[in-house]
Amino acid sequence: MAKKGRRRDCPRKGGLQQAQHNAKKGGRPSNKSNGINKKKKNNFGSGKKKYTDDKETGSMLPLGYDPLQRILMVGEGNFSFSRALVRLFEGNGFSLLASCFDSEEILHKKYQDAKMIVDEIRSAGAFVKFGVDAKDLMGGTGLAKKKRKEGLSYEDLFDRIVFNFPHCGLGIKDQDKNVLANQQLLEGFFRSAVELLRPEGEIHVTLKSGKPYDMWNIVGSAHRASAKKLVHSTIVSFKPESFPGYSHRRTIGFKEGLDKAENEEIESRSRTYIFVLDK
């Protein structure tokens, strides 16, 4: 799921279609929110409760994810993390917008299993968008036009914005230049994501630990890029086995002999950084 692709401007695709949804009762608040699929109505819980951990949500799901949360996945590789969320949500994907940087054509060339995975996500009611630049989420999600015309409502924003294993993938050999390029990617992402985050929402970014990733200074990048609006809340060990069917993929595509078996490359050495808006 790491984004190591050649950076380019993402194509602009259609905006979000609004729909109304009353969430199930029984201990959970009733929520209304919008959808994002023009062909199939997608329902989004407003998520006015802050979900900070499994105990507070009443959920046993990892990282406190919940099917009532409006979730934006950024920089997906073969979309297997989004599929894992759908499976954890017992087939309810109506609150999920999964996006990747590649076009649909390039994605299928890179990952042979991508079409099958995307089909499963869509069949669960989730919406999938291709060609979304992590540094321009407003444009990539189609919300830029609405913002210009009438401004964004609470229902347009997200409870969780998730970017797993970001990497600019420019193939830069010089370590200092490589670090700088990835810091710029992170800062562009945080600058973009903070505009789409609900007041009680969270941004999740997962990175491998050790060099060069520790040199990216992700906390400093979030602080600078958001003009001090984002604060670092906590770090959680990322456990790929908690997400059924998830398989880490490099952005250059799966290469036999280069990629390690299953999730060996990220096991026991990856962490999820969680950021929230400063109150």
URVENWO-V634131 format. One record per residue. N is the residue number from 1. RES is the residue in one small letter. OMEGA is omega in degrees with one decimal (none if undefined). Layout:
n:N res:RES omega:OMEGA
n:N res:RES omega:OMEGA
This chain:
n:1 res:m omega:-179.4
n:2 res:a omega:179.9
n:3 res:k omega:-179.9
n:4 res:k omega:-175.0
n:5 res:g omega:176.4
n:6 res:r omega:-175.8
n:7 res:r omega:177.1
n:8 res:r omega:178.3
n:9 res:d omega:-179.1
n:10 res:c omega:176.7
n:11 res:p omega:178.2
n:12 res:r omega:178.2
n:13 res:k omega:-169.8
n:14 res:g omega:-178.4
n:15 res:g omega:-178.8
n:16 res:l omega:174.4
n:17 res:q omega:-177.0
n:18 res:q omega:176.0
n:19 res:a omega:-178.8
n:20 res:q omega:-179.0
n:21 res:h omega:172.2
n:22 res:n omega:-176.0
n:23 res:a omega:177.5
n:24 res:k omega:178.8
n:25 res:k omega:179.8
n:26 res:g omega:178.6
n:27 res:g omega:179.7
n:28 res:r omega:179.4
n:29 res:p omega:173.9
n:30 res:s omega:-174.4
n:31 res:n omega:171.7
n:32 res:k omega:177.1
n:33 res:s omega:-171.4
n:34 res:n omega:176.6
n:35 res:g omega:-176.0
n:36 res:i omega:-178.9
n:37 res:n omega:-177.4
n:38 res:k omega:-178.2
n:39 res:k omega:-178.0
n:40 res:k omega:-178.8
n:41 res:k omega:176.4
n:42 res:n omega:-175.3
n:43 res:n omega:-176.1
n:44 res:f omega:173.3
n:45 res:g omega:-178.3
n:46 res:s omega:173.0
n:47 res:g omega:-175.9
n:48 res:k omega:174.4
n:49 res:k omega:179.4
n:50 res:k omega:-179.3
n:51 res:y omega:-177.4
n:52 res:t omega:177.7
n:53 res:d omega:-176.0
n:54 res:d omega:-177.7
n:55 res:k omega:-176.6
n:56 res:e omega:-179.8
n:57 res:t omega:-172.6
n:58 res:g omega:-177.3
n:59 res:s omega:175.4
n:60 res:m omega:-175.6
n:61 res:l omega:-178.8
n:62 res:p omega:177.8
n:63 res:l omega:176.7
n:64 res:g omega:178.5
n:65 res:y omega:-174.9
n:66 res:d omega:-178.2
n:67 res:p omega:177.3
n:68 res:l omega:178.6
n:69 res:q omega:173.2
n:70 res:r omega:-170.0
n:71 res:i omega:173.8
n:72 res:l omega:174.8
n:73 res:m omega:-176.9
n:74 res:v omega:172.2
n:75 res:g omega:177.7
n:76 res:e omega:175.6
n:77 res:g omega:177.1
n:78 res:n omega:177.3
n:79 res:f omega:-177.7
n:80 res:s omega:176.1
n:81 res:f omega:176.7
n:82 res:s omega:177.0
n:83 res:r omega:178.3
n:84 res:a omega:177.8
n:85 res:l omega:178.7
n:86 res:v omega:179.4
n:87 res:r omega:176.8
n:88 res:l omega:179.4
n:89 res:f omega:177.6
n:90 res:e omega:175.3
n:91 res:g omega:178.3
n:92 res:n omega:-178.8
n:93 res:g omega:-172.6
n:94 res:f omega:-179.7
n:95 res:s omega:-170.0
n:96 res:l omega:168.7
n:97 res:l omega:-178.3
n:98 res:a omega:-176.8
n:99 res:s omega:175.5
n:100 res:c omega:-178.8
n:101 res:f omega:-175.7
n:102 res:d omega:169.2
n:103 res:s omega:-179.7
n:104 res:e omega:-179.3
n:105 res:e omega:-179.8
n:106 res:i omega:179.4
n:107 res:l omega:-178.0
n:108 res:h omega:177.0
n:109 res:k omega:-177.8
n:110 res:k omega:-172.6
n:111 res:y omega:-176.7
n:112 res:q omega:-178.4
n:113 res:d omega:-172.8
n:114 res:a omega:-177.5
n:115 res:k omega:179.8
n:116 res:m omega:-178.9
n:117 res:i omega:179.5
n:118 res:v omega:177.7
n:119 res:d omega:179.2
n:120 res:e omega:179.2
n:121 res:i omega:-178.7
n:122 res:r omega:-179.6
n:123 res:s omega:177.7
n:124 res:a omega:177.2
n:125 res:g omega:178.8
n:126 res:a omega:178.4
n:127 res:f omega:-177.8
n:128 res:v omega:176.7
n:129 res:k omega:178.2
n:130 res:f omega:176.6
n:131 res:g omega:-179.4
n:132 res:v omega:179.5
n:133 res:d omega:-179.8
n:134 res:a omega:-179.4
n:135 res:k omega:178.8
n:136 res:d omega:-177.9
n:137 res:l omega:178.4
n:138 res:m omega:178.3
n:139 res:g omega:-176.5
n:140 res:g omega:179.5
n:141 res:t omega:-180.0
n:142 res:g omega:-177.1
n:143 res:l omega:-176.8
n:144 res:a omega:-178.9
n:145 res:k omega:179.6
n:146 res:k omega:179.5
n:147 res:k omega:179.9
n:148 res:r omega:-174.4
n:149 res:k omega:-172.1
n:150 res:e omega:-176.7
n:151 res:g omega:-177.5
n:152 res:l omega:176.4
n:153 res:s omega:177.9
n:154 res:y omega:-176.6
n:155 res:e omega:178.5
n:156 res:d omega:-172.8
n:157 res:l omega:-172.5
n:158 res:f omega:173.9
n:159 res:d omega:-179.7
n:160 res:r omega:171.7
n:161 res:i omega:-168.0
n:162 res:v omega:178.4
n:163 res:f omega:-178.1
n:164 res:n omega:175.7
n:165 res:f omega:176.8
n:166 res:p omega:176.4
n:167 res:h omega:-176.8
n:168 res:c omega:172.6
n:169 res:g omega:-179.6
n:170 res:l omega:179.4
n:171 res:g omega:-179.2
n:172 res:i omega:-178.2
n:173 res:k omega:-179.9
n:174 res:d omega:-174.1
n:175 res:q omega:-178.6
n:176 res:d omega:179.1
n:177 res:k omega:178.5
n:178 res:n omega:178.4
n:179 res:v omega:-179.2
n:180 res:l omega:-179.3
n:181 res:a omega:-179.5
n:182 res:n omega:173.1
n:183 res:q omega:178.8
n:184 res:q omega:175.7
n:185 res:l omega:-179.7
n:186 res:l omega:-179.0
n:187 res:e omega:176.8
n:188 res:g omega:178.0
n:189 res:f omega:-178.3
n:190 res:f omega:179.3
n:191 res:r omega:180.0
n:192 res:s omega:-174.7
n:193 res:a omega:-175.5
n:194 res:v omega:178.7
n:195 res:e omega:-175.0
n:196 res:l omega:-176.1
n:197 res:l omega:175.0
n:198 res:r omega:-175.5
n:199 res:p omega:-179.1
n:200 res:e omega:-175.3
n:201 res:g omega:179.9
n:202 res:e omega:170.8
n:203 res:i omega:179.6
n:204 res:h omega:175.6
n:205 res:v omega:-179.3
n:206 res:t omega:179.4
n:207 res:l omega:168.2
n:208 res:k omega:178.6
n:209 res:s omega:-177.4
n:210 res:g omega:179.5
n:211 res:k omega:-1.5
n:212 res:p omega:-170.2
n:213 res:y omega:178.7
n:214 res:d omega:-179.0
n:215 res:m omega:-178.3
n:216 res:w omega:179.0
n:217 res:n omega:-175.5
n:218 res:i omega:-179.4
n:219 res:v omega:177.6
n:220 res:g omega:179.2
n:221 res:s omega:179.4
n:222 res:a omega:-178.5
n:223 res:h omega:-178.2
n:224 res:r omega:-172.7
n:225 res:a omega:-177.7
n:226 res:s omega:-176.7
n:227 res:a omega:177.4
n:228 res:k omega:177.9
n:229 res:k omega:-179.1
n:230 res:l omega:174.0
n:231 res:v omega:-179.7
n:232 res:h omega:-176.9
n:233 res:s omega:-177.0
n:234 res:t omega:173.9
n:235 res:i omega:-179.7
n:236 res:v omega:175.5
n:237 res:s omega:179.8
n:238 res:f omega:-178.1
n:239 res:k omega:-176.5
n:240 res:p omega:-178.9
n:241 res:e omega:178.0
n:242 res:s omega:-176.3
n:243 res:f omega:-171.9
n:244 res:p omega:177.5
n:245 res:g omega:-179.5
n:246 res:y omega:177.2
n:247 res:s omega:-178.9
n:248 res:h omega:179.4
n:249 res:r omega:173.1
n:250 res:r omega:-177.7
n:251 res:t omega:177.9
n:252 res:i omega:-178.7
n:253 res:g omega:-179.4
n:254 res:f omega:180.0
n:255 res:k omega:178.2
n:256 res:e omega:-179.7
n:257 res:g omega:177.8
n:258 res:l omega:176.9
n:259 res:d omega:179.6
n:260 res:k omega:-175.8
n:261 res:a omega:177.9
n:262 res:e omega:-178.1
n:263 res:n omega:-177.8
n:264 res:e omega:-176.0
n:265 res:e omega:-175.2
n:266 res:i omega:-177.1
n:267 res:e omega:173.8
n:268 res:s omega:179.7
n:269 res:r omega:178.4
n:270 res:s omega:-177.4
n:271 res:r omega:175.8
n:272 res:t omega:177.6
n:273 res:y omega:-177.7
n:274 res:i omega:-178.5
n:275 res:f omega:177.9
n:276 res:v omega:177.0
n:277 res:l omega:178.3
n:278 res:d omega:-177.0
n:279 res:k omega:none
